[in-house]
Amino acid sequence: MNETATRKVRRHPASRTADALARKNAAAALQRALDRRDNGGATGH
């Protein structure tokens, strides 16, 4: 059995990495918004 038959070759389009980066940035922005919202309250500033 040759080496190429046992190894899977994955090819990702360039847009996939851009989409992953956009998701990461969106998740970070959402987390910051939630953190700001949680700072209030009876014991908050």
PyMOL Python script that loads the backbone (N, CA, C, O; Angstrom):
from pymol import cmd

cmd.read_pdbstr("""\
ATOM      1  N   MET A   1       0.853  -1.187   0.000  1.00  0.00           N
ATOM      2  CA  MET A   1       0.000   0.000   0.000  1.00  0.00           C
ATOM      3  C   MET A   1       0.893   1.242   0.000  1.00  0.00           C
ATOM      4  O   MET A   1       1.804   1.363   0.819  1.00  0.00           O
ATOM      5  N   ASN A   2       0.621   2.156  -0.921  1.00  0.00           N
ATOM      6  CA  ASN A   2       1.489   3.328  -0.985  1.00  0.00           C
ATOM      7  C   ASN A   2       1.083   4.388   0.045  1.00  0.00           C
ATOM      8  O   ASN A   2       0.016   4.313   0.653  1.00  0.00           O
ATOM      9  N   GLU A   3       1.948   5.356   0.218  1.00  0.00           N
ATOM     10  CA  GLU A   3       1.746   6.357   1.268  1.00  0.00           C
ATOM     11  C   GLU A   3       0.567   7.287   0.984  1.00  0.00           C
ATOM     12  O   GLU A   3      -0.120   7.709   1.914  1.00  0.00           O
ATOM     13  N   THR A   4       0.329   7.605  -0.263  1.00  0.00           N
ATOM     14  CA  THR A   4      -0.752   8.534  -0.596  1.00  0.00           C
ATOM     15  C   THR A   4      -2.124   7.922  -0.352  1.00  0.00           C
ATOM     16  O   THR A   4      -3.089   8.657  -0.136  1.00  0.00           O
ATOM     17  N   ALA A   5      -2.236   6.616  -0.380  1.00  0.00           N
ATOM     18  CA  ALA A   5      -3.522   5.978  -0.172  1.00  0.00           C
ATOM     19  C   ALA A   5      -3.921   5.990   1.307  1.00  0.00           C
ATOM     20  O   ALA A   5      -5.110   5.963   1.624  1.00  0.00           O
ATOM     21  N   THR A   6      -2.958   6.029   2.196  1.00  0.00           N
ATOM     22  CA  THR A   6      -3.272   5.986   3.623  1.00  0.00           C
ATOM     23  C   THR A   6      -3.420   7.368   4.236  1.00  0.00           C
ATOM     24  O   THR A   6      -3.931   7.495   5.348  1.00  0.00           O
ATOM     25  N   ARG A   7      -2.989   8.394   3.540  1.00  0.00           N
ATOM     26  CA  ARG A   7      -3.038   9.746   4.072  1.00  0.00           C
ATOM     27  C   ARG A   7      -4.148  10.538   3.400  1.00  0.00           C
ATOM     28  O   ARG A   7      -4.266  10.541   2.175  1.00  0.00           O
ATOM     29  N   LYS A   8      -4.964  11.214   4.210  1.00  0.00           N
ATOM     30  CA  LYS A   8      -6.022  12.047   3.653  1.00  0.00           C
ATOM     31  C   LYS A   8      -5.472  13.444   3.415  1.00  0.00           C
ATOM     32  O   LYS A   8      -4.797  14.016   4.271  1.00  0.00           O
ATOM     33  N   VAL A   9      -5.764  13.973   2.262  1.00  0.00           N
ATOM     34  CA  VAL A   9      -5.324  15.324   1.927  1.00  0.00           C
ATOM     35  C   VAL A   9      -6.516  16.240   2.064  1.00  0.00           C
ATOM     36  O   VAL A   9      -7.543  16.049   1.413  1.00  0.00           O
ATOM     37  N   ARG A  10      -6.371  17.240   2.918  1.00  0.00           N
ATOM     38  CA  ARG A  10      -7.461  18.190   3.136  1.00  0.00           C
ATOM     39  C   ARG A  10      -7.111  19.516   2.490  1.00  0.00           C
ATOM     40  O   ARG A  10      -6.018  20.051   2.683  1.00  0.00           O
ATOM     41  N   ARG A  11      -8.027  20.023   1.744  1.00  0.00           N
ATOM     42  CA  ARG A  11      -7.826  21.331   1.112  1.00  0.00           C
ATOM     43  C   ARG A  11      -8.967  22.236   1.520  1.00  0.00           C
ATOM     44  O   ARG A  11     -10.128  21.989   1.195  1.00  0.00           O
ATOM     45  N   HIS A  12      -8.624  23.273   2.227  1.00  0.00           N
ATOM     46  CA  HIS A  12      -9.629  24.219   2.694  1.00  0.00           C
ATOM     47  C   HIS A  12      -9.591  25.473   1.832  1.00  0.00           C
ATOM     48  O   HIS A  12      -8.515  25.958   1.485  1.00  0.00           O
ATOM     49  N   PRO A  13     -10.744  25.991   1.490  1.00  0.00           N
ATOM     50  CA  PRO A  13     -10.759  27.250   0.753  1.00  0.00           C
ATOM     51  C   PRO A  13     -10.306  28.399   1.655  1.00  0.00           C
ATOM     52  O   PRO A  13     -10.436  28.320   2.877  1.00  0.00           O
ATOM     53  N   ALA A  14      -9.784  29.450   1.060  1.00  0.00           N
ATOM     54  CA  ALA A  14      -9.277  30.583   1.823  1.00  0.00           C
ATOM     55  C   ALA A  14     -10.386  31.244   2.634  1.00  0.00           C
ATOM     56  O   ALA A  14     -10.131  31.773   3.716  1.00  0.00           O
ATOM     57  N   SER A  15     -11.608  31.217   2.126  1.00  0.00           N
ATOM     58  CA  SER A  15     -12.719  31.865   2.823  1.00  0.00           C
ATOM     59  C   SER A  15     -13.025  31.186   4.152  1.00  0.00           C
ATOM     60  O   SER A  15     -13.601  31.802   5.048  1.00  0.00           O
ATOM     61  N   ARG A  16     -12.644  29.929   4.281  1.00  0.00           N
ATOM     62  CA  ARG A  16     -12.925  29.224   5.525  1.00  0.00           C
ATOM     63  C   ARG A  16     -12.143  29.819   6.688  1.00  0.00           C
ATOM     64  O   ARG A  16     -12.682  29.959   7.786  1.00  0.00           O
ATOM     65  N   THR A  17     -10.886  30.170   6.463  1.00  0.00           N
ATOM     66  CA  THR A  17     -10.098  30.763   7.532  1.00  0.00           C
ATOM     67  C   THR A  17     -10.623  32.155   7.860  1.00  0.00           C
ATOM     68  O   THR A  17     -10.609  32.558   9.023  1.00  0.00           O
ATOM     69  N   ALA A  18     -11.086  32.897   6.853  1.00  0.00           N
ATOM     70  CA  ALA A  18     -11.656  34.219   7.093  1.00  0.00           C
ATOM     71  C   ALA A  18     -12.941  34.085   7.899  1.00  0.00           C
ATOM     72  O   ALA A  18     -13.206  34.901   8.782  1.00  0.00           O
ATOM     73  N   ASP A  19     -13.734  33.071   7.605  1.00  0.00           N
ATOM     74  CA  ASP A  19     -14.973  32.847   8.342  1.00  0.00           C
ATOM     75  C   ASP A  19     -14.675  32.477   9.787  1.00  0.00           C
ATOM     76  O   ASP A  19     -15.362  32.933  10.701  1.00  0.00           O
ATOM     77  N   ALA A  20     -13.660  31.657   9.997  1.00  0.00           N
ATOM     78  CA  ALA A  20     -13.291  31.271  11.358  1.00  0.00           C
ATOM     79  C   ALA A  20     -12.821  32.489  12.140  1.00  0.00           C
ATOM     80  O   ALA A  20     -13.143  32.634  13.319  1.00  0.00           O
ATOM     81  N   LEU A  21     -12.064  33.361  11.493  1.00  0.00           N
ATOM     82  CA  LEU A  21     -11.587  34.574  12.153  1.00  0.00           C
ATOM     83  C   LEU A  21     -12.756  35.500  12.484  1.00  0.00           C
ATOM     84  O   LEU A  21     -12.787  36.099  13.559  1.00  0.00           O
ATOM     85  N   ALA A  22     -13.704  35.617  11.577  1.00  0.00           N
ATOM     86  CA  ALA A  22     -14.880  36.450  11.821  1.00  0.00           C
ATOM     87  C   ALA A  22     -15.688  35.907  12.993  1.00  0.00           C
ATOM     88  O   ALA A  22     -16.177  36.674  13.823  1.00  0.00           O
ATOM     89  N   ARG A  23     -15.827  34.590  13.061  1.00  0.00           N
ATOM     90  CA  ARG A  23     -16.549  33.979  14.181  1.00  0.00           C
ATOM     91  C   ARG A  23     -15.829  34.228  15.505  1.00  0.00           C
ATOM     92  O   ARG A  23     -16.460  34.505  16.524  1.00  0.00           O
ATOM     93  N   LYS A  24     -14.510  34.125  15.476  1.00  0.00           N
ATOM     94  CA  LYS A  24     -13.726  34.359  16.682  1.00  0.00           C
ATOM     95  C   LYS A  24     -13.882  35.798  17.164  1.00  0.00           C
ATOM     96  O   LYS A  24     -14.046  36.050  18.358  1.00  0.00           O
ATOM     97  N   ASN A  25     -13.828  36.740  16.218  1.00  0.00           N
ATOM     98  CA  ASN A  25     -13.997  38.145  16.575  1.00  0.00           C
ATOM     99  C   ASN A  25     -15.401  38.425  17.098  1.00  0.00           C
ATOM    100  O   ASN A  25     -15.572  39.192  18.045  1.00  0.00           O
ATOM    101  N   ALA A  26     -16.393  37.810  16.489  1.00  0.00           N
ATOM    102  CA  ALA A  26     -17.770  37.998  16.936  1.00  0.00           C
ATOM    103  C   ALA A  26     -17.965  37.433  18.337  1.00  0.00           C
ATOM    104  O   ALA A  26     -18.648  38.037  19.163  1.00  0.00           O
ATOM    105  N   ALA A  27     -17.376  36.291  18.600  1.00  0.00           N
ATOM    106  CA  ALA A  27     -17.488  35.685  19.925  1.00  0.00           C
ATOM    107  C   ALA A  27     -16.818  36.561  20.978  1.00  0.00           C
ATOM    108  O   ALA A  27     -17.335  36.713  22.084  1.00  0.00           O
ATOM    109  N   ALA A  28     -15.669  37.137  20.634  1.00  0.00           N
ATOM    110  CA  ALA A  28     -14.970  38.016  21.569  1.00  0.00           C
ATOM    111  C   ALA A  28     -15.785  39.275  21.844  1.00  0.00           C
ATOM    112  O   ALA A  28     -15.861  39.725  22.988  1.00  0.00           O
ATOM    113  N   ALA A  29     -16.394  39.846  20.813  1.00  0.00           N
ATOM    114  CA  ALA A  29     -17.218  41.043  20.982  1.00  0.00           C
ATOM    115  C   ALA A  29     -18.440  40.745  21.842  1.00  0.00           C
ATOM    116  O   ALA A  29     -18.812  41.550  22.696  1.00  0.00           O
ATOM    117  N   LEU A  30     -19.060  39.601  21.621  1.00  0.00           N
ATOM    118  CA  LEU A  30     -20.206  39.203  22.426  1.00  0.00           C
ATOM    119  C   LEU A  30     -19.811  39.033  23.887  1.00  0.00           C
ATOM    120  O   LEU A  30     -20.534  39.462  24.786  1.00  0.00           O
ATOM    121  N   GLN A  31     -18.664  38.408  24.118  1.00  0.00           N
ATOM    122  CA  GLN A  31     -18.210  38.206  25.487  1.00  0.00           C
ATOM    123  C   GLN A  31     -17.948  39.537  26.183  1.00  0.00           C
ATOM    124  O   GLN A  31     -18.283  39.701  27.356  1.00  0.00           O
ATOM    125  N   ARG A  32     -17.344  40.498  25.457  1.00  0.00           N
ATOM    126  CA  ARG A  32     -17.106  41.826  26.047  1.00  0.00           C
ATOM    127  C   ARG A  32     -18.418  42.509  26.395  1.00  0.00           C
ATOM    128  O   ARG A  32     -18.527  43.144  27.444  1.00  0.00           O
ATOM    129  N   ALA A  33     -19.415  42.385  25.528  1.00  0.00           N
ATOM    130  CA  ALA A  33     -20.716  42.990  25.786  1.00  0.00           C
ATOM    131  C   ALA A  33     -21.367  42.364  27.013  1.00  0.00           C
ATOM    132  O   ALA A  33     -21.942  43.071  27.840  1.00  0.00           O
ATOM    133  N   LEU A  34     -21.280  41.057  27.132  1.00  0.00           N
ATOM    134  CA  LEU A  34     -21.851  40.382  28.299  1.00  0.00           C
ATOM    135  C   LEU A  34     -21.105  40.770  29.568  1.00  0.00           C
ATOM    136  O   LEU A  34     -21.724  40.939  30.619  1.00  0.00           O
ATOM    137  N   ASP A  35     -19.800  40.912  29.488  1.00  0.00           N
ATOM    138  CA  ASP A  35     -19.016  41.315  30.654  1.00  0.00           C
ATOM    139  C   ASP A  35     -19.422  42.709  31.112  1.00  0.00           C
ATOM    140  O   ASP A  35     -19.564  42.953  32.311  1.00  0.00           O
ATOM    141  N   ARG A  36     -19.611  43.628  30.160  1.00  0.00           N
ATOM    142  CA  ARG A  36     -20.026  44.984  30.521  1.00  0.00           C
ATOM    143  C   ARG A  36     -21.402  44.965  31.179  1.00  0.00           C
ATOM    144  O   ARG A  36     -21.638  45.684  32.150  1.00  0.00           O
ATOM    145  N   ARG A  37     -22.306  44.145  30.653  1.00  0.00           N
ATOM    146  CA  ARG A  37     -23.656  44.078  31.200  1.00  0.00           C
ATOM    147  C   ARG A  37     -23.647  43.517  32.617  1.00  0.00           C
ATOM    148  O   ARG A  37     -24.432  43.952  33.460  1.00  0.00           O
ATOM    149  N   ASP A  38     -22.776  42.567  32.883  1.00  0.00           N
ATOM    150  CA  ASP A  38     -22.739  41.922  34.189  1.00  0.00           C
ATOM    151  C   ASP A  38     -22.068  42.769  35.265  1.00  0.00           C
ATOM    152  O   ASP A  38     -22.124  42.415  36.442  1.00  0.00           O
ATOM    153  N   ASN A  39     -21.434  43.883  34.887  1.00  0.00           N
ATOM    154  CA  ASN A  39     -20.764  44.700  35.882  1.00  0.00           C
ATOM    155  C   ASN A  39     -21.731  45.497  36.749  1.00  0.00           C
ATOM    156  O   ASN A  39     -21.347  45.968  37.820  1.00  0.00           O
ATOM    157  N   GLY A  40     -22.966  45.655  36.312  1.00  0.00           N
ATOM    158  CA  GLY A  40     -23.934  46.394  37.097  1.00  0.00           C
ATOM    159  C   GLY A  40     -24.553  45.518  38.185  1.00  0.00           C
ATOM    160  O   GLY A  40     -24.144  44.376  38.395  1.00  0.00           O
ATOM    161  N   GLY A  41     -25.544  46.077  38.868  1.00  0.00           N
ATOM    162  CA  GLY A  41     -26.217  45.312  39.879  1.00  0.00           C
ATOM    163  C   GLY A  41     -26.064  45.944  41.269  1.00  0.00           C
ATOM    164  O   GLY A  41     -25.539  47.049  41.408  1.00  0.00           O
ATOM    165  N   ALA A  42     -26.524  45.238  42.268  1.00  0.00           N
ATOM    166  CA  ALA A  42     -26.545  45.774  43.626  1.00  0.00           C
ATOM    167  C   ALA A  42     -25.133  46.065  44.146  1.00  0.00           C
ATOM    168  O   ALA A  42     -24.924  47.048  44.857  1.00  0.00           O
ATOM    169  N   THR A  43     -24.176  45.223  43.795  1.00  0.00           N
ATOM    170  CA  THR A  43     -22.809  45.423  44.291  1.00  0.00           C
ATOM    171  C   THR A  43     -21.887  45.966  43.227  1.00  0.00           C
ATOM    172  O   THR A  43     -20.698  46.165  43.476  1.00  0.00           O
ATOM    173  N   GLY A  44     -22.427  46.213  42.029  1.00  0.00           N
ATOM    174  CA  GLY A  44     -21.594  46.706  40.937  1.00  0.00           C
ATOM    175  C   GLY A  44     -21.387  48.204  40.988  1.00  0.00           C
ATOM    176  O   GLY A  44     -21.909  48.880  41.874  1.00  0.00           O
ATOM    177  N   HIS A  45     -20.638  48.715  40.053  1.00  0.00           N
ATOM    178  CA  HIS A  45     -20.347  50.151  40.019  1.00  0.00           C
ATOM    179  C   HIS A  45     -21.438  50.864  39.259  1.00  0.00           C
ATOM    180  O   HIS A  45     -21.389  52.085  39.110  1.00  0.00           O
TER     181      HIS A  45
END
""", "prot")
cmd.dss("prot")
cmd.show_as("cartoon", "prot")
cmd.util.cbc("prot")
cmd.orient("prot")
